[in-house]
């Protein structure tokens, strides 16, 4: 069963709710912020983070 975590973008301040899935296979991937395009998070292991949902828009002006 997936769990949900909140992940803020370090660049623009947008906040996303992301579903965390345990996986028997190793997964290496990343998610990008839909507000500014910067990398939101990356992982390399027996877990996947999917379905990012914007819950709070950017609070900082991207530079």
C-alpha positions in Angstrom: 0.0 0.0 0.0 1.5 3.4 -1.0 2.1 6.2 1.5 2.0 9.9 0.8 4.6 12.5 1.6 4.8 16.2 1.0 7.8 17.5 -0.9 8.7 21.2 -1.2 10.6 22.5 -4.2 13.9 24.0 -2.9 14.0 26.4 -5.8 10.5 28.0 -6.0 8.7 26.8 -2.8 5.9 24.9 -4.5 4.7 21.9 -2.4 3.7 18.6 -3.9 2.0 15.5 -2.4 3.8 12.4 -3.8 2.9 8.8 -3.5 5.6 6.5 -2.2 5.6 2.9 -3.4 7.9 0.1 -2.1 9.3 -2.0 -4.9 11.0 -5.3 -5.1 13.1 -4.1 -8.0 15.7 -1.3 -7.8 14.5 1.9 -9.3 16.5 5.0 -10.2 14.6 8.0 -11.3 13.6 11.6 -10.4 10.7 14.0 -10.4 10.7 17.6 -11.6 8.8 20.5 -10.3 5.9 21.5 -12.6 6.2 25.1 -11.5 9.8 25.8 -12.2 11.3 22.7 -13.9 14.0 22.0 -11.3 14.6 18.6 -9.9 12.1 18.0 -7.1 13.6 14.8 -5.8 15.6 11.7 -7.0 16.0 8.2 -5.7 17.9 5.0 -6.3 16.6 2.0 -4.5 13.7 -0.3 -3.8 11.2 2.5 -3.8 9.3 4.6 -6.4 7.8 8.1 -6.0 4.9 8.7 -8.4 1.8 10.9 -9.0 3.1 14.3 -7.8 0.1 16.5 -7.1 0.6 20.3 -6.6 -0.9 21.3 -3.3 0.6 24.8 -3.0 2.0 26.9 -5.8 5.3 28.7 -6.0 6.1 31.0 -3.1 9.4 32.3 -4.5 10.1 33.9 -7.8 12.3 31.6 -9.9 15.6 33.2 -10.8 
